[in-house]
Amino acid sequence: MELDKLLRLMTDRKASDLHLKPTRPPLLRVAGRLMPLEMPPLRPDEINEMIYRILTPQQKARLEERMSVDLGYGVHGLARFRGNIYFQRGTLAASFRRVPFEIRSVGDLELPQVLLDFCDQPMGLLLVTGPTGSGKSTTLAALIRHITARRPVHVITIEDPMEFLFTDDVASISQREVGTDTISFSEALRNAMRQDPDVIMVGEMRDSETVSTVITAAETGHLVFSTLHTNSATQTVDRILDTFPSDQQGQV
């Protein structure tokens, strides 16, 4: 079984996710429900062959070191996929989420048009929050697409993994992937300050160092976009504060 064939089948059936796990047939998430494909259960060696074929040497090393690795994978003419490879019970397993090539607009997504007002701000911090699968990355991509089409600025994105692929328009855009183009979010953010950015998009604020650098960037004349796994504005502020020691929370 080839991974590309499973990803094509996933796309044909309009599934959002594909799960690969030993002793089970491939599972597709369709309309929120996991459904097994009508095929024999996968063997560990079959999953190993599918997965290791698409990993770069750097990704293989990261998988062996951390027992998990995120990656972006594209199938020509079909879509891009955000994948996570991990170990469970001593064997490899994987999940893939479909990311369409086409970046939809705020209008296409039926989002409030007031969001576009944020795209015209000269500086500040805009966070898109919500649970997994709620559309945070899709919303951010729509906002960045709006900026690149209308503002003559330099946009830098820092992602892990890279999902949507942007092209230069009125704006110039540089996309950096953690593990491929930079070693970490915080390192890429520090470097970004020397790359003359106007707009910075950070895929996710994961630790206090990244949060601190994001806040500094927003305070020093940049427009910064990022995401958090929170469910309300109040919870978002609390989550940011909780990433810092108590003696620093007042300043933050």
N, C-alpha and C positions, 0 to 999 in steps of 0.2 A: 504494500500500500504506500502511495506517495502522498506527502503532505499537501502538495499543490492541488491534487485531485480532491482531497478532503476540504480544502479551503474553497475550491470552486463549488463543491456540493453545498457547503455552508452558505455561500453567497446565493446560489440558485434557490435555496429554501428560505432565504431572507432571515437566516439565523443571526443573532448578534454575537454569539460566542461558540467556540469549539473547545471541548475538553478531551484530552487524551490521557488514558490511565490504564495500566496493566490489568488484565483479567476482565475488562469491560469493553464493549464496542465503543467507538467514538460517540460522544454525546454532543448534541446541538441544543442551544438555548433558543427556542422559537416562541415569541410572544410571552417571554418570561418563564417558560417551562422547559426543563431539561428533557430531551427525548433521545433515546439511543437509536443509532442507525442500524438498519437490518444487515448486519455483517458480523463475522466471527469476532470474539473478544481479541483485543490486542495483546500480543506477547511483549515482554520487556525488551527483547532484542529488536522488535519491529519499531518500537517507540525510539529506542536509542539510535537506530539507523536514520529515521526520519528527522530527528532533532539535530544530531551531530552534523548532518549534511548541510544545515543552514547556518551553523554557528561559525563565527570568525575565531581565529586563534585567541584573541583577547576575550571574547565571550566564553569560550571553553575554559580559559584560565579562571575567569570570574565565577563561573558555575562551580568549578571544582574547589575554589577557595571559599565561596559564600554559600554553597549548596542551593543557589537560586540566581537567576539572571533575567533581566528585562531586555527585550529587543523589539525592534521594528522590522517587519518583513513585508516585502511587496511582491505581488504576482502580476506580471506584465499584463496590462489591459483589463485587470480585474479589480483590485483594491489593494490597500495596505492593511497590515494587521499588526496589532500590538500584542506581543506575546510575553508570557512568563514561563520559564522552564524551572522546575524545582524537583527536589527529591521527596518521595513519600514512601515509607517502609523500605528504604534502601534502594528504590528504583526510580527512574525518571518518569515524570508526568509533566503535562503542559496544558496551558490554556491560551487561546487566541481570541482577540476581539477584532471585529471588522471595522476598519476606518476607511470610509469612501475616499476615492481620489478627489472628487468634487467637494469644494468647501462651500457650504450653503451660507446664504446671507441671513442677517437678522430677520428680514422680511420672510424668507423661506421658512425659517424656524418658528415664525409667529411669536417672536419675542417682543417685549415692549420697546418701542422706538426710542424711548428715553435713554436706552443703553448707548445709543450712538452719540449722545451728548458727552459721555465720558471719553469717547475716542478723540474728542477735540481738546481735552484738557492738556495744558502744557506740562503738568507734573502731578504726582499723587500716586495712590495705591488703590487698585481695583481688584477685589477678590471675588471669584466665582466659587460658591460653596454648594455642597449637597452630597448625598450618599453616592456610592459607587454606581455608575451606569445612569446617572441623572442628566448627563449632557454637559458637564463642566468643560471638557476639552472641546466639544463641538461649539459651545457658546464662545469660548475664547478664540477659536479659529475664525468664527464669523466676525468678531471685533477686530482681530488683526487684519483680516482680509479687507475690512472697511477702511482701516488706516492706510494700508499699502496702496489702495486704489485712489486715495484722496490727499494724502499729506506727503510733502517732499522731505521725509525724515529717514533716519537710520534705525531700523528695528533689529533687535537681537533676541532670538529665542533660545532658551536653555531647557532641554527636555530629556526625559529618561523613561521610555525611549522616545525618539522622534516619531510623531504620528502624522499630522497633516503636512504636506509639502507645499510651501509657499513659493511664489515666483515674484521677482522684482516687477514693480509697476511704477507708479509715481515715487514710491518709497524704495529704498534699498533694504533688503532683508538678509540677515545672516542667521542660519540655523545651526546650533551646536548640540550634539548629543553626548550625554554623559557616558563615559566608557569608550567612546569613539573619537570625539573631538576635544574632550576635556575630562579630567579625572573626577570632578564632583561639581555639584551645584554651586557651592560656596566659592570654589576656585574659579569657575566660569564667571560668576558674578563679580569677583574682584577684578578679573581680567577685563570684563565688559566696561568697567569704568575708564579704561584706557583705550577703548575702541570707539569713542565719540558717539555713544548711543543717544537717541532721543526717547525711544520706547524700548522697554525690556519686558519680555514675557518669560516667566519662570513656570515650568510645568506644574510643580507642586512645592509648597513650603514644608519640608520634612523635618527640619531640626532647627535648634536655636541659632546656629551660625548662619544658616540660610535666611531665616526670618530676620535676624539682625541686619544682614547685608541688604535684604530687600527693603527694609524700612529706611536704612541710610540712603539707598539709591533714590527712593521716593522723596526723601527730604532734600536731596541735593540737586533737584531740577530735572528729574526723569519721571516719565509716566510708566508705572510698573503694573503688570497684570500677573496674577497667579491664581492658584486654586487651593482649597482646603476641604477636607472631609468633615464638614460641620453642617448643621441643619438650620441655623438661624444666625442673624447678625450678632446677637448677644453671645451665643455659644462660640462664634468666631473670635470675638475679642477675648473671651476667656481662654480659648485654646492658644492664642498667640501669647497671652500673659503667662500661661502655665508652662511654656517652653523655656522660660527664664527663671533663674533663682529669685527667691522672694525679695532680696535686696535690690534687684534691678527692675522689678515690675512697675514701680512708681514712675521711673523714667520712661519705660516703654509705653 
